[in-house]
Amino acid sequence: MNIYETINIIKEQISKCEQSCEMFDLPNIKNVKVVVNDLPNEGADLLHREYKIDFPDGEYIHIDYHSKDKCRTFQINPDRSVISVKCSQPELNFEDSWDEK
């Protein structure tokens, strides 16, 4: 699997998360090294997770994912997912966000 195919898999997963209003979880990606780190929550973060995908040819994809609490006192709002994807090929970088249930 190459970096382009993997980016497409990640975008498809994000699209599913947006449609179902769910949190992001990286799908299984074959023939790459994946490291998942839960990072300390800051501010309104409910979850802060980093995914590092390293390809045998030296290419990489780093994903920074946050699930944020948008609630304020006396106000009920859905949580918000925010994702930033950075690659060894900068033209593939992107960011996205969506409301969760």
Contacts in CASP RR format, 6 or more apart in sequence:
PFRMAT RR
TARGET T0000
AUTHOR 0000-0000-0000
METHOD contacts of the structure
MODEL  1
MNIYETINIIKEQISKCEQSCEMFDLPNIKNVKVVVNDLPNEGADLLHRE
YKIDFPDGEYIHIDYHSKDKCRTFQINPDRSVISVKCSQPELNFEDSWDE
K
1 29 0 8 1.000
1 30 0 8 1.000
1 31 0 8 1.000
1 32 0 8 1.000
2 55 0 8 1.000
2 59 0 8 1.000
3 55 0 8 1.000
3 59 0 8 1.000
3 61 0 8 1.000
3 87 0 8 1.000
3 88 0 8 1.000
3 89 0 8 1.000
3 92 0 8 1.000
4 92 0 8 1.000
6 29 0 8 1.000
6 32 0 8 1.000
6 53 0 8 1.000
6 55 0 8 1.000
6 61 0 8 1.000
7 61 0 8 1.000
7 85 0 8 1.000
7 87 0 8 1.000
7 92 0 8 1.000
9 27 0 8 1.000
9 29 0 8 1.000
10 26 0 8 1.000
10 61 0 8 1.000
10 63 0 8 1.000
10 85 0 8 1.000
11 94 0 8 1.000
13 24 0 8 1.000
13 25 0 8 1.000
13 26 0 8 1.000
13 27 0 8 1.000
14 24 0 8 1.000
14 83 0 8 1.000
14 96 0 8 1.000
14 98 0 8 1.000
16 22 0 8 1.000
17 23 0 8 1.000
17 24 0 8 1.000
17 81 0 8 1.000
17 98 0 8 1.000
18 96 0 8 1.000
18 98 0 8 1.000
21 78 0 8 1.000
21 98 0 8 1.000
21 99 0 8 1.000
21 100 0 8 1.000
21 101 0 8 1.000
22 100 0 8 1.000
22 101 0 8 1.000
23 47 0 8 1.000
23 67 0 8 1.000
23 81 0 8 1.000
23 100 0 8 1.000
24 65 0 8 1.000
24 81 0 8 1.000
24 83 0 8 1.000
26 34 0 8 1.000
26 36 0 8 1.000
26 51 0 8 1.000
26 63 0 8 1.000
29 53 0 8 1.000
31 56 0 8 1.000
32 53 0 8 1.000
32 54 0 8 1.000
32 55 0 8 1.000
32 56 0 8 1.000
33 53 0 8 1.000
33 54 0 8 1.000
34 51 0 8 1.000
34 52 0 8 1.000
34 53 0 8 1.000
34 54 0 8 1.000
35 51 0 8 1.000
35 52 0 8 1.000
35 54 0 8 1.000
36 49 0 8 1.000
36 50 0 8 1.000
36 51 0 8 1.000
36 52 0 8 1.000
37 49 0 8 1.000
37 50 0 8 1.000
37 52 0 8 1.000
38 47 0 8 1.000
38 48 0 8 1.000
38 49 0 8 1.000
39 48 0 8 1.000
39 49 0 8 1.000
39 50 0 8 1.000
40 48 0 8 1.000
41 47 0 8 1.000
41 48 0 8 1.000
42 48 0 8 1.000
44 68 0 8 1.000
44 69 0 8 1.000
44 70 0 8 1.000
45 66 0 8 1.000
45 67 0 8 1.000
45 68 0 8 1.000
45 69 0 8 1.000
46 67 0 8 1.000
46 68 0 8 1.000
46 69 0 8 1.000
46 79 0 8 1.000
47 65 0 8 1.000
47 66 0 8 1.000
47 67 0 8 1.000
48 64 0 8 1.000
48 65 0 8 1.000
48 66 0 8 1.000
49 65 0 8 1.000
50 62 0 8 1.000
50 63 0 8 1.000
50 64 0 8 1.000
50 65 0 8 1.000
51 61 0 8 1.000
51 62 0 8 1.000
51 63 0 8 1.000
51 65 0 8 1.000
52 60 0 8 1.000
52 61 0 8 1.000
52 62 0 8 1.000
52 63 0 8 1.000
53 60 0 8 1.000
53 61 0 8 1.000
53 62 0 8 1.000
53 63 0 8 1.000
54 60 0 8 1.000
58 88 0 8 1.000
59 87 0 8 1.000
59 88 0 8 1.000
59 89 0 8 1.000
60 87 0 8 1.000
60 88 0 8 1.000
61 85 0 8 1.000
61 86 0 8 1.000
61 87 0 8 1.000
61 88 0 8 1.000
61 92 0 8 1.000
62 85 0 8 1.000
62 86 0 8 1.000
62 87 0 8 1.000
63 83 0 8 1.000
63 84 0 8 1.000
63 85 0 8 1.000
64 83 0 8 1.000
64 84 0 8 1.000
64 85 0 8 1.000
64 86 0 8 1.000
65 81 0 8 1.000
65 82 0 8 1.000
65 83 0 8 1.000
65 84 0 8 1.000
66 81 0 8 1.000
66 82 0 8 1.000
66 83 0 8 1.000
67 79 0 8 1.000
67 80 0 8 1.000
67 81 0 8 1.000
67 100 0 8 1.000
68 79 0 8 1.000
68 80 0 8 1.000
68 81 0 8 1.000
68 82 0 8 1.000
69 79 0 8 1.000
70 77 0 8 1.000
70 78 0 8 1.000
70 79 0 8 1.000
70 80 0 8 1.000
71 77 0 8 1.000
71 79 0 8 1.000
78 99 0 8 1.000
78 100 0 8 1.000
78 101 0 8 1.000
79 99 0 8 1.000
79 100 0 8 1.000
80 97 0 8 1.000
80 98 0 8 1.000
80 99 0 8 1.000
80 100 0 8 1.000
81 97 0 8 1.000
81 98 0 8 1.000
81 99 0 8 1.000
81 100 0 8 1.000
82 95 0 8 1.000
82 96 0 8 1.000
82 97 0 8 1.000
83 95 0 8 1.000
83 96 0 8 1.000
83 97 0 8 1.000
84 95 0 8 1.000
85 92 0 8 1.000
85 93 0 8 1.000
85 94 0 8 1.000
85 95 0 8 1.000
86 93 0 8 1.000
87 93 0 8 1.000
END
